Amino acid sequence: MLSQLYRKIRLLRHVGKEPYLSIYKMIGFYPDDIRLYKQAFLHKSSSMECEEGMGQNNERLEFLGDAVLSAIVADIVYEHFQDKSEGFLTNTRSKIVSRESMNWMAKELGIDHMLRYSIHHPFNESHNSNMLGNALEALIGAIYLDQGFEACYKFINDVLIKKYIDIDKLSEKEVNFKSNLIEWAQKNKLDISFNVIESFIDEQGNPVFQTAVVLGDTTEQIGIGIGYSKKESQQHAAQMAMKKIRTDRAFQQYIISLKKKRRQAAKAAKAENETIPSMESANTQENEVQQIPTEEILVVTEISTPQSPTTPSPQTEKALE
């Protein structure tokens, strides 16, 4: 009781002051240990430049926050979807904690104004940087160490999910386009490949990849994507390919005709395979006949040849009368 009273008195000195006020607006309460929150907003590129935290950055807090976030979101999703399977729950949790979702929520919270990083490592939103999402995870780690698990749960549930995420809509959102494209190809018995067609360095020195989705053994590209990693470019290429599959009627007709040709080819191959054994069987029977010994042929001929009628003797005629 006394410790809580002391805590409140101590915090009164900082209420309304920066950075306490900014953090309060962000998370909904005043922090006890402000150093944890400062560290959460300290990118590794600036760790050696910070006098207060020499050699420190937010990577360790990010590690902790990621684990806490995953556990809490799993609990929230489990309670929200009472009748869903394990696979559905896993996919929904992955969508909530994805880099895209975390980066977006971090920006909505205003973490981009709190984040400290080196001028030699500028934040580039077009780069799809994960700096904001990582900082949000570090913030969750700071809350966990400063306030405990219950405070983390309240922050994630009330501030993040209820305010920024519609779980029902998000659960239906298609995210892994590459996986869905591969599933479509397997279902339709088609081959696809992801080929890097170009790679270069942008103006800020970041590697950029351009990937194409190629259909079958042809050179036809059904989707092209660009990203700052091969995985990202593959996802964008798969997304374009899935859009083409669903909206391009000419391409849909092409796939139908392609499948029809393959079925016809399969039937022709099956018929040919059935014809070959029949011919072999006929040849085998002919060979067997040719291999019958001469004696057996003569015996068969002798048995099967009808005998000539004989003239009855006089005694036999008399007996018949």
C-alpha positions as CSV (number, residue, x, y, z in Angstrom):
1,M,0.0,0.0,0.0
2,L,2.8,2.4,1.0
3,S,4.8,1.5,-2.1
4,Q,1.8,2.3,-4.4
5,L,1.3,5.6,-2.6
6,Y,5.0,6.5,-3.0
7,R,4.8,5.5,-6.7
8,K,1.9,7.9,-7.2
9,I,3.6,10.8,-5.4
10,R,6.8,10.2,-7.3
11,L,4.9,10.3,-10.6
12,L,3.2,13.5,-9.8
13,R,6.5,15.3,-10.4
14,H,6.6,14.1,-14.0
15,V,2.9,14.3,-15.0
16,G,2.5,16.6,-18.0
17,K,6.3,16.6,-18.7
18,E,8.0,15.1,-21.7
19,P,8.6,12.3,-22.4
20,Y,6.1,11.1,-19.8
21,L,3.2,13.0,-21.4
22,S,3.9,11.5,-24.9
23,I,4.2,8.0,-23.5
24,Y,1.0,8.5,-21.4
25,K,-0.9,9.5,-24.5
26,M,0.5,6.5,-26.4
27,I,0.0,3.7,-23.8
28,G,-2.7,5.2,-21.5
29,F,-0.7,5.4,-18.2
30,Y,2.5,7.0,-16.8
31,P,5.6,4.8,-16.8
32,D,7.5,4.0,-13.6
33,D,10.9,3.4,-15.2
34,I,11.2,6.0,-18.0
35,R,14.6,4.5,-19.0
36,L,13.0,1.4,-20.3
37,Y,10.8,3.4,-22.7
38,K,13.6,5.5,-23.9
39,Q,15.5,2.4,-24.7
40,A,12.5,1.0,-26.5
41,F,12.7,3.9,-28.9
42,L,16.4,3.7,-29.5
43,H,17.3,2.0,-32.7
44,K,20.6,0.1,-32.9
45,S,22.0,2.5,-35.4
46,S,22.0,5.2,-32.7
47,S,22.9,3.1,-29.7
48,M,26.5,4.3,-29.5
49,E,25.5,7.9,-29.9
50,C,23.2,7.9,-26.8
51,E,25.0,9.3,-23.8
52,E,22.4,7.9,-21.4
53,G,22.4,4.4,-22.8
54,M,25.9,3.9,-24.2
55,G,26.0,0.7,-26.1
56,Q,22.3,0.0,-25.5
57,N,19.4,-0.2,-28.0
58,N,15.9,-1.7,-28.3
59,E,16.9,-5.1,-29.7
60,R,16.7,-7.0,-26.4
61,L,13.3,-5.3,-25.5
62,E,12.1,-6.2,-29.0
63,F,13.0,-9.9,-28.4
64,L,11.0,-9.9,-25.1
65,G,8.1,-7.9,-26.5
66,D,7.7,-10.2,-29.5
67,A,7.3,-13.2,-27.2
68,V,4.8,-11.4,-24.9
69,L,2.9,-10.1,-27.9
70,S,2.6,-13.6,-29.5
71,A,1.3,-15.1,-26.2
72,I,-1.3,-12.4,-25.6
73,V,-2.6,-12.3,-29.2
74,A,-2.9,-16.1,-29.1
75,D,-5.1,-15.8,-26.0
76,I,-7.2,-13.1,-27.5
77,V,-7.7,-14.9,-30.7
78,Y,-8.5,-18.2,-28.9
79,E,-11.2,-16.6,-26.8
80,H,-12.7,-14.6,-29.7
81,F,-13.0,-17.6,-32.1
82,Q,-14.5,-20.4,-30.0
83,D,-15.2,-22.8,-32.8
84,K,-12.3,-22.4,-35.1
85,S,-9.5,-24.8,-35.8
86,E,-5.8,-24.6,-34.8
87,G,-4.8,-23.7,-38.3
88,F,-7.3,-20.8,-38.5
89,L,-6.2,-19.4,-35.1
90,T,-2.5,-19.6,-36.2
91,N,-3.1,-17.8,-39.4
92,T,-5.2,-15.1,-37.7
93,R,-2.5,-14.5,-35.0
94,S,0.1,-14.3,-37.8
95,K,-1.9,-11.6,-39.6
96,I,-2.2,-9.5,-36.4
97,V,1.5,-9.7,-35.5
98,S,2.7,-9.4,-39.1
99,R,5.3,-6.8,-40.0
100,E,2.7,-4.9,-42.0
101,S,0.2,-4.7,-39.1
102,M,2.9,-3.8,-36.6
103,N,4.4,-1.1,-38.7
104,W,1.0,0.4,-39.4
105,M,-0.1,0.4,-35.7
106,A,3.3,1.8,-34.7
107,K,2.8,4.7,-37.0
108,E,-0.8,5.3,-35.8
109,L,0.5,5.4,-32.3
110,G,3.1,8.1,-33.2
111,I,6.2,5.9,-32.6
112,D,7.8,7.4,-35.7
113,H,8.1,10.7,-33.8
114,M,9.6,9.0,-30.8
115,L,12.1,6.7,-32.6
116,R,15.7,7.7,-32.3
117,Y,18.1,6.5,-35.1
118,S,21.3,7.6,-36.8
119,I,21.2,10.1,-39.6
120,H,23.3,7.6,-41.5
121,H,20.4,5.0,-41.2
122,P,17.3,7.2,-42.0
123,F,13.8,5.9,-41.7
124,N,12.5,5.3,-45.2
125,E,8.8,4.4,-45.3
126,S,9.0,3.5,-49.0
127,H,11.6,0.9,-48.0
128,N,8.9,-0.9,-46.0
129,S,11.2,-0.6,-43.1
130,N,10.4,-2.7,-40.0
131,M,12.0,-0.1,-37.6
132,L,8.5,1.1,-36.4
133,G,7.1,-2.4,-35.9
134,N,10.3,-3.5,-34.0
135,A,10.1,-0.4,-31.8
136,L,6.4,-1.3,-31.0
137,E,7.5,-4.7,-29.9
138,A,10.3,-3.2,-27.8
139,L,7.7,-0.9,-26.2
140,I,5.6,-3.9,-25.3
141,G,8.8,-5.4,-23.7
142,A,9.3,-2.2,-21.8
143,I,5.7,-2.2,-20.5
144,Y,6.1,-5.9,-19.4
145,L,9.2,-5.1,-17.4
146,D,7.8,-1.8,-16.0
147,Q,4.2,-2.8,-15.3
148,G,3.8,-6.5,-15.7
149,F,1.8,-9.0,-17.8
150,E,-1.6,-7.6,-17.0
151,A,-0.7,-4.1,-18.2
152,C,0.7,-5.6,-21.4
153,Y,-2.5,-7.5,-21.9
154,K,-4.6,-4.4,-21.4
155,F,-2.4,-2.3,-23.8
156,I,-2.4,-4.9,-26.6
157,N,-6.1,-5.7,-26.2
158,D,-7.6,-2.2,-25.6
159,V,-5.1,0.1,-27.3
160,L,-3.9,-1.9,-30.2
161,I,-6.5,-4.5,-31.2
162,K,-9.8,-2.9,-30.3
163,K,-8.7,0.5,-31.6
164,Y,-6.9,-0.4,-34.8
165,I,-7.8,-4.0,-35.8
166,D,-11.1,-5.7,-36.8
167,I,-10.3,-9.3,-36.0
168,D,-13.2,-10.7,-37.9
169,K,-12.3,-8.8,-41.1
170,L,-8.6,-9.5,-40.7
171,S,-9.1,-13.2,-40.3
172,E,-10.7,-13.3,-43.7
173,K,-8.0,-11.2,-45.3
174,E,-5.7,-12.9,-47.7
175,V,-2.1,-12.3,-46.8
176,N,0.1,-15.1,-48.0
177,F,-0.4,-14.7,-51.7
178,K,2.5,-17.0,-52.6
179,S,1.1,-19.9,-50.5
180,N,-2.3,-19.4,-52.1
181,L,-0.9,-19.3,-55.6
182,I,1.1,-22.5,-55.0
183,E,-2.1,-24.2,-53.7
184,W,-4.0,-23.0,-56.8
185,A,-1.3,-24.4,-59.1
186,Q,-1.3,-27.8,-57.3
187,K,-5.1,-28.0,-57.5
188,N,-5.0,-27.3,-61.2
189,K,-2.0,-29.5,-61.8
190,L,0.0,-26.7,-63.2
191,D,3.7,-25.8,-62.7
192,I,4.8,-22.3,-61.6
193,S,8.2,-20.9,-60.7
194,F,9.4,-17.7,-59.1
195,N,12.3,-16.2,-61.0
196,V,14.4,-13.2,-60.1
197,I,14.5,-11.2,-63.3
198,E,16.4,-8.2,-62.0
199,S,18.2,-6.9,-59.0
200,F,19.7,-3.4,-58.3
201,I,20.6,-0.9,-55.7
202,D,18.4,2.1,-55.0
203,E,19.5,5.6,-54.4
204,Q,19.9,5.0,-50.6
205,G,22.0,1.8,-51.1
206,N,19.2,-0.7,-50.5
207,P,19.0,-3.9,-52.6
208,V,15.9,-4.2,-54.7
209,F,14.6,-7.4,-56.3
210,Q,12.2,-7.9,-59.1
211,T,10.6,-11.3,-59.4
212,A,8.3,-12.8,-62.0
213,V,5.9,-15.7,-61.7
214,V,6.3,-18.0,-64.7
215,L,3.6,-20.5,-65.7
216,G,4.8,-24.0,-66.6
217,D,7.6,-24.6,-69.1
218,T,6.7,-21.5,-71.0
219,T,8.1,-18.0,-70.6
220,E,4.7,-16.4,-69.9
221,Q,4.9,-14.2,-66.9
222,I,1.6,-14.0,-65.0
223,G,2.8,-11.7,-62.2
224,I,5.7,-9.4,-61.5
225,G,6.6,-7.9,-58.1
226,I,9.3,-5.6,-56.6
227,G,10.5,-5.7,-53.1
228,Y,13.5,-5.0,-50.8
229,S,13.9,-8.8,-50.3
230,K,13.4,-11.8,-52.5
231,K,10.5,-12.9,-50.3
232,E,8.8,-9.6,-50.5
233,S,9.1,-9.4,-54.2
234,Q,7.7,-13.0,-54.5
235,Q,4.7,-12.0,-52.4
236,H,4.0,-9.0,-54.6
237,A,4.4,-11.1,-57.8
238,A,2.1,-13.8,-56.4
239,Q,-0.5,-11.1,-55.5
240,M,-0.5,-9.8,-59.0
241,A,-0.8,-13.3,-60.4
242,M,-3.7,-14.1,-58.1
243,K,-5.5,-10.9,-59.2
244,K,-4.9,-12.0,-62.9
245,I,-6.3,-15.4,-62.2
246,R,-9.5,-14.0,-60.6
247,T,-10.2,-11.0,-62.8
248,D,-8.7,-11.7,-66.3
249,R,-11.3,-13.6,-68.2
250,A,-9.1,-14.2,-71.2
251,F,-6.5,-15.8,-68.9
252,Q,-9.2,-17.9,-67.3
253,Q,-10.2,-19.2,-70.7
254,Y,-6.6,-19.9,-71.5
255,I,-6.2,-22.0,-68.3
256,I,-9.4,-23.9,-69.1
257,S,-8.2,-24.7,-72.6
258,L,-4.7,-25.7,-71.2
259,K,-6.3,-28.1,-68.7
260,K,-8.5,-29.5,-71.5
261,K,-5.5,-30.2,-73.7
262,R,-3.7,-31.9,-70.9
263,R,-6.7,-34.1,-70.2
264,Q,-6.9,-35.1,-73.8
265,A,-3.2,-35.8,-73.9
266,A,-3.6,-37.9,-70.7
267,K,-6.5,-39.9,-72.3
268,A,-4.5,-40.5,-75.5
269,A,-1.5,-41.7,-73.5
270,K,-3.7,-44.0,-71.4
271,A,-5.3,-45.5,-74.6
272,E,-1.9,-46.0,-76.1
273,N,-0.7,-47.8,-73.0
274,E,-3.8,-50.1,-73.1
275,T,-3.2,-50.9,-76.8
276,I,0.4,-52.0,-76.4
277,P,-0.3,-54.8,-73.9
278,S,-3.1,-56.2,-76.1
279,M,-0.8,-56.4,-79.1
280,E,1.8,-58.1,-76.9
281,S,-0.8,-60.6,-75.7
282,A,-1.8,-61.5,-79.2
283,N,1.9,-62.0,-80.2
284,T,2.4,-64.1,-77.2
285,Q,-0.5,-66.4,-78.1
286,E,0.7,-66.7,-81.7
287,N,4.1,-67.7,-80.4
288,E,2.6,-70.3,-78.1
289,V,0.8,-71.9,-81.0
290,Q,3.9,-72.0,-83.1
291,Q,5.8,-73.6,-80.3
292,I,3.4,-76.7,-80.0
293,P,5.3,-79.9,-80.8
294,T,4.5,-81.7,-84.1
295,E,3.4,-84.8,-82.2
296,E,0.7,-82.9,-80.3
297,I,-0.6,-81.4,-83.5
298,L,-0.9,-84.8,-85.1
299,V,-2.7,-86.2,-82.1
300,V,-5.2,-83.4,-82.1
301,T,-5.7,-83.8,-85.8
302,E,-6.2,-87.6,-85.4
303,I,-8.7,-87.2,-82.6
304,S,-10.7,-84.5,-84.2
305,T,-10.9,-86.1,-87.7
306,P,-14.2,-88.0,-88.2
307,Q,-13.9,-91.7,-89.2
308,S,-15.3,-92.9,-92.6
309,P,-18.5,-95.0,-92.3
310,T,-18.0,-98.9,-92.7
311,T,-20.3,-101.3,-94.5
312,P,-22.0,-103.7,-92.0
313,S,-21.4,-107.4,-92.3
314,P,-24.3,-109.8,-93.3
315,Q,-24.5,-111.1,-89.7
316,T,-24.9,-107.6,-88.5
317,E,-27.7,-106.8,-90.9
318,K,-29.5,-110.0,-90.0
319,A,-29.2,-109.1,-86.3
320,L,-30.7,-105.7,-86.9
321,E,-33.6,-107.1,-88.8
